[in-house]
Amino acid sequence: MERPKDKILVVDDERSMRELLSIFLETEGYQVDVADGGKSGLDAIKKEIYDLIITDLKMPKVSGIDILKAAKEISPDTGVIIITAFGTMESAIEAMKLGASDYIQKPFKMDEMRIVVVNALERHKLRKEVALLRGEVKKRYSLENIIGKSPQMQNIFSAIPKIAASNAIVLIMGESGSGKEVVARAIHNLSDRKDKPFVAINCAAIPEGLLESELFGHMRGSFTGAVSNKQGLFELASGGTLFLDEIADMPQGLQPKLLRVIEDGVMRRVGGISDIKTDVRIISATNRNIKTAVSDGSFREDLFYRLNVIPLTIPPLRERKEDIPLLIEHFLRKLNTNKTITGRAMDILMDYPWWGNVRELENTVERMVVMSDSENIDIDDIPDEIKIPRILAIPTDIPQEGVDIDRIIEDIEKRYLANALEKAGGVKTEAARLLRISFRSFRHRLSKYKMQ
């Protein structure tokens, strides 16, 4: 797919200069719009988002400084180059203080203009990356961060490099906490797009109106609160990967717009009037049965087939228990601790169903490391809700010291609750049916033993 060109606006009241710059910049591979003076320039930046604006300083009524101020108000990330035949140190300082990318004096050589434009666009791209990463720790993910020796995980390890070598759309399915985003990042980091952004968004966590703006961007004034033009995640992820988590929960009103981006490679900002080319790899994920969502009409069938080019299923942790010791060892190293897990504690951790998957296991390991007073993490350090014995034998003989019958009954009940949940695949109504109790009673018992 052809990558979108950087878009440049040339503002000058002299026709010859507009034509000269337009021809030169188009020859350099840029997409160019022209405005015949300051007023036309203001109209243009209100209607479109530009990567760079090149404007003359001295123009009737609306000057280059006015263009610069308006650009920084309407589209703060856009770069601005000021050109003039009346260059003075004072005007240069004023322009730079207001946020101009550079300042160039007429007459200039085209080689000089080429360098100034390239530098300004590089700074523009850096500003976009900083905005994208602001507020989060930039973390490098790799295949090594996916731990497992089970056959299911070995199959995933074999598939990831093959998937990464293509640009095909990927749909990752798996329960919450199973590591879907880690797998998506591994695909990105092993691909040719690894030096470009990896952008993730949870489609279920953002209201429909805001989600459209987040994905596709918006134009100033397109809705209440849109005080400036904003690029969406499709543009911020240009050349890289866009990870759409919880895709099955995407609002129905947005589904045809996503389908158009996939099919045609173009999108339109909220309130925009022009199409924009996109060059992103889409990886989506869901913890729901997306085929059920297609069947009940909440998810478009044609969009499902577009997203399901390469399906990848991450198995739940309870189906690959041989990976639990490896994961625990990995988390202990990650926590930089010398503490170890005793054999009997490991047996209990191996037997627990881990409904929260790898994320729950990691949180539990960290909790045990923090709370344990010993170098050896033992049964007493395991949270009560996890201590469900694998084998409960009711004693036929009562020992001399007696037995705690309430604890024995409690342990038996916990075991049956956990086993019923596992057999029912986590569906509580089905687990209650297997135990021949009401759903209300089943939910009360889970709450009583803190087994949520």
N, C-alpha and C positions, 0 to 999 in steps of 0.2 A: 504494500500500500504506500502511495506517495505521501511523504511527510508534509504537514502544513508549513507554508512559508511564513517567515516573519512579516508582519504587516506594518508598513510605514506610511505616515501621512506627511506630505510636503505642503507647507503653507507659505505662500509668497505672492505678493501683488504684481510681481514681474513675470509675464508669461514666459519669456525666454529662460529664466532661471527655473521655473516650474518644469518646463519641458526638458531642460538639460538634466536636472536631478532625476526626473521620472525615468527617462531613457537609461541613464546610468544605473540607477538602483534596480530596475527590472532586469537589465543585463547581468547584474550581480546575483540575481535569483530571488529578489524580494517581491512581495506583493505591494503595489504602490497605489495610494489615492492622492489626489491633489486638491487643494483649496485655493481659490483665487483671491486671497486676502484674509484678514483676521476674522471678519464676521463669518465667512464660509468655513474657516477653520474651527470656530467655536461650534457651529452647527454640526460639523463632522464628528468632533470628539464627544458630542452628546449622543450621537447615534451609533457609534462603533468604538470598540476597544482596540487600541493600537499598541504594538510593542514599542514603537518609537515614533516621535514627532520631530520633524526638522522644520523650523520656522524662522523666517526673517525677523529681525528685531524691529526695524523701522517700517511700519505700515500705517496707513490712515485709519483713524478711529480706534481700531483694535490692534495693539502692538504685540510683538513677540512675547514680552513680559506678561501681557494679559493672557495670551495663549498658554504660557507656562503655568501661571497661577490656576487657570481653569482646568488644565490637564491634571495638576496635582490634587485638585479638589474632586474632580469627577472620576479620575482613574489614577490613583496615587502611584501605582507600580509602573506606569508608562514612562519611558525615558524621553527626554527632550533635549535636542541640540539647537542652540541659538546661532544663527549666521547673520552677519551684518557687514556693511562696508564702512560703518561708522564705529568701529570697535574702539572702546576706551576701557581702561582698567576698571573704572567705576561701574560701567554697565556689566562687565564680565563678573565682577564680584557680586553684584546684585543678583544676576542670573544664577550663579552657583549657590548663593545663599538660599534662593527660592527652590533649589532642587534640580537645576539643569544638569544633564549628564555631561555636557561639554559645551564649548564656545569656540566658534571658528570664524575667521575674518575673510571677507571677499577682498580680492580674488583668491580662490583656493585651488589647489591642484586636486584632481580626482583621486590620486593615490592617498592624499591626506584625508579626503572625505571618506574613502574606503576604510581607513584605519579608525577614524573617529566613530563611524557607524558600527563597525564590528565590536569595538570596545564598549560602546553604549549598549548594544544588544546583549553582550556578555554580562554586563552589570544588571541589566533587566532580568536575565534568566537567574542570576544569583539571588536577586531580591525575591523572585517567585519561590525559589527553593527555601530561602530563609523563612518566608511567610508560611510555607507548607509545613516546615519542621518545627515552627515556634511552639513552645509549650510541651514538647515531648522529647525524650532522650533518643538520639539517633543510634539505633542498635543494628548491628550486622547479624543477620541470620544466615545460616548455612545448613547444608544437609546434615552436618554433624550434630546439629541441635535436635534432630529427630532421632529418638533413641528406640531401639527395639531389635530383638533377635527372632521374634516370632515369624512364621512363614508369611502372615499377612503383611507385616511391616517390611519384610525383605522384598516382597512383591512391589510395595510402594517405593522402596529405595531404587529398585531396578527401573521403575516407570518414570521417576522424576527427571533424570537426565534426558530421556527421550522426549518427554513433554517439553522440557526447557528448550530443546533444540528447535522447536517449531514455534509458530505464532498462533497455534490453534487455541480456541476458547476452551476453558476448563471449568467443570462444575465439580466442586468438592463437597461430598456429603458425609455427615457424621454428627454424633451427639455433641452437645455443648461441652467444651473443655477437652475435646479429643485432639486438638492441635491443628485445626483446619487452616488457620492463618499462618502457622509456622510452616506448613507444607507449601502454602501459596508463596511465602517469602523465599523458600528454598528454590522453587521453580523460577522465580524472578532472578535470584542471585546467580543461578547457573545459566541464565539466558544471555543473549546478546544485549538485552536491555538493562543489564545489571548496573550500569553507570547512570541510568535515568531513574526518576522517582518511582517508588512503590507507594501508592496511595490507597488507604483502606477506609471504608465507610460502612457503618452498620445501617442497613436499610430499614430495620425495624425500630431504630431508636430515635428517628427524626420524623416529625410530622410531614405529611405529603407536600404542603406548600413550600416548606423550608428545604425538603429533600430535593425538589426539582432545582431550586436555586443553588444548592450545594453541588449537585452533579453538573449542571449545565451553565451556571453563572447567571447573572442578571444585568440589566441596564439600569442606570440611575432613573429613579422615579417610576419603575415598573410596578412597585407595590409599596405600601407604607413601610418606611424604614430603609428603603433602598436609596441611601443618600449618595452612593457613588457606584460606578460601574464595577462589577466584580467578575473575575474569571472563575469558572467552575472547576471541579476536580478533573473532568475530562481534559481540560486545557492544562491544568497544573501537572497532570501525569503524562503530558505529551512525550512520546518516545519511550515511556515506561509501562508500568502495569497498574491497572485499577482493580482493586479487590472489593467486590460487592458482597459483604457478609449478610447473612439472613435474607438472601434474595427472594425466597418464597414469600416473604412478608412485604415485598415492595407493593405500594399502593397500585391498584388497577389502573388509575389514571395516568401513571408514569410508565407503565409497561409498554404501550405502543411507541412512546418516545425513545425508550431504550432499544426497542426492536429496530427502529429507524436508524439509530446510530450504528448498530451492528451490521445491518444490511447495506446501508449506503455510505457509511464512514463519515457522515456529517451530522452536526447538531445545531441547535439554535438556542441562544440565551433567552431567559425569561424577559419578555419585552423587546427582544431583538427582532430585526427584520431581515438579517442575512444569515446564510448557512456558513458554518465553520467546519473545516476538515479536521478530523481527529486521527491520531495515530497512537492508540493505546492497546495493550493486550488486556482483555477482560478475563479475570478469574473470579468466579462467584462461588458462594458456599451457602449451605443451608443445614439446619439441624432437624428440619421437618421432612416428611415424605412429600417431596414436591410433586410426585405423580398423583397423589391424593388431592393436592391443591389444583392440579390440572383437571382432575375428574369432577371436583365440586365447583369448578368455574371461577375460582379465585385467582388462578394464574393462567395466562395465555398459553395455549398449546404450542403455537408457532414460536413464541419466545423460548419456551422450554427446549424445543428441539435446536434452536440456535445456540443456547447456553450449554447444551448437553453434548457438545462435539466430542470432548474427552471427559468421561465421567471417572471420578476417583473417589472411592469410599474409604474413610478412615474407620477402622474397627474400634468399638468401645474397649476400654481397658479390661473389663471383666472377661472379654473373649480372647485376650492375649496375656494371661497372667504370668507367663514366663518372662514378660518384659518388666514386671514390677521391680524385681531386685536391681536390674540395670538402671531403671529410672530413679530408684531411691539412691543408688550410688552416685548417679549424675547430679541429683539435687544436693546431696551432701557435699560434693566437690564445689558445686556452685555457691553454696553457703560458706565455703572456706572453713570447714570445721573438721576436727579429728574424731568426732563422735562416730560410733558405729551402731548398727542394729543387731541385737541378739537374735539367735536362731528362732527362739520361741516367739519373739515379737514379730519377726519376719513372717512366721507361719500365719499369724493373725492378720497381718497386712495383706498377705497373699490371698487370704480367704474372703476378705471384704469385697463386695461387688463394685465399689467405686462408681456410684451413679454420676458423680461430677467429673469422672475420668481423670486425665493427667493433671488437669488444673487442681482438682481436689486433692490428689496425691501430693502434689508439690506443696500445697498449703499445709497439709497435715505434717509432712516432713519438717517444714520450717517451724511449725508450732511445737513439735516434739523436741527439736534442737534447742529452741529458746527455753522451754519449760523444764527440760531434764537437768537434774543436778549431777548426773554421772556421765562418764565418757561412754558408757554402754547404755543405749536407749533400750529399755526393757518394756515388759507388758504394762507396768504401772504408768509409763509415760505415754501410752497410747490413749487418745481421747475415748471416753466411755462409749460414745455412740458407735465406735468402730470395733470395740472388743466383743465381737460375736463369735463364740467358740465354733470351730469347725465340726467337732464331734462332741455331742453332749450325751454322756452315759448316765442314766438314772441309777444310783447305787442300789443294789439289792440288799446290802447290809448297811446298817447305820453304824458308823465308827464310834469309838468310845467318847470322842469329843463332841459328837453330834453333827448335824448338818444344818445348813441355812436353806430351809425349804423354799422360802420366798425368793431367794436368789436363784435357786435351781429353776423354779417355775418361770421367773423373769427371763433367764437365759434361754429356756426352751421357747418361750413366746417370741423373743427377739429373733431366734434362729428361723422360726417358721415365717415370721414377717419378712425377713430378708430373703429367704428362699422363694417365697411366693412372689415377691417383687421381681426377683431374677427370672423366674419361670415365666412371668407375665410380661417380660421385657420392659419393666418400669411402669406399666399401665396399672394404676392403683385400683380401678374398678374391677379389672380382671383378677388382680391379686386377691381382692376381697372375696370374689366369687370362689376362688380356689380354696380359701380358708372357711368358706360357708358362713361369713359374717357380713354385716351391712357395710357399705362404703363409709358411712359415718363412724361406725365402730373401728374400722380399719384405720381411718385417718386419725382418730383419737389415740389409738395405740402407738402409731408412728410418732405423734407429738409427745406422748408420755415418755417414750424412750429416746426422744431427740434424734429420730432416725430420718429427718427430712432431707 
